[in-house]
Amino acid sequence: MSKTGRPNYRRGSRGSRKAHRHITVRSVRREPPDLRKLSRAVIAMAMREAEAEAEAKAARTGKTPDESLRDESPGESGTEAHHDR
């Protein structure tokens, strides 16, 4: 018991009034996830996000999304790795 006279629910070893519970866990066999379907969904989400970013950039610069994508070449964007030739 605590100082206030109420039992402490965390201490079950001192003769708790509750009945002991027996918990049983049973597994369920599930099929493995369809990785092809998941990968297509992730690619579609990435493409939609890229389109939304292009539209937002085009709205800021006043160009159409197609023009803003054509203006950036891979060498200018900074994402292309530089290799020795």
N, C-alpha and C positions, 0 to 999 in steps of 0.2 A: 504494500500500500504506500501511497504517497503521504506527504505531510498533511494533506487535506482530507485524508480518509478514503480517497477513491482508489480503486485498484489500478495498477499500471498495466495497460494492455500489452506492453512490450515484454513483460516478465511472465512467461507462461509456466515457469518451473515451480512456482509457489502455490500449487493447487488451484489452478484456474477453474472457473465455473463452466467454461465452454467445453464441449465435447471435442475430442481430437478429430481432425479431418484427415481423411486419406485421399490424396489427389492422384488420379491416374491420367497419364498422358499417352495418347495413341498417335502414332505417325500416320500421315496420309501420303500415299505415293502420288507425286505430281509429275507431269510430263516436263521435260526440260523446255526452257523458253525458246521461242522461234527467233534466233539471232538475226536471220535475214530480215524478218519483219521489223524487229527493233532497230536494226541499222538503217533501214529505209526511212523509218520514222524520224530518227535522229538527223539524217541527211536532209529530209524535208524541212525539219525545224530550223536547221542551220541556213538553208537556202532562203526560207521566209525571213529570217533575221537579217541576212545580208541584203535582201531586197528592201526591207524596211529601213535599214541604215542608208542604203543608196538613195531611197526616196527622201529621207530626212536631209541628207547632204545636198541633194538636188534642190530641195525647197530652200535651203540656206543660201545656195549659190545662184539660184534662179535658172538652172539648167534642167533638162529632162533627165530622168534616172539613167537612160541609155547613154546620153552624152557624158554624164559624169563618170560612168564606168569606162568609157572609151578613152577619156582623158588620162587616166592613170595607167601607165605601162608598168609591168612587173619590176623593172629596174628602178623606177622612180618612187614606188610606194614604200620602200625601205624594208619590205618583208622578204625580198629575194636575197638569198645568200650570195656573197661575193666569192668567186673562186679564181684561183690563178689560172691563166690561160696559157 
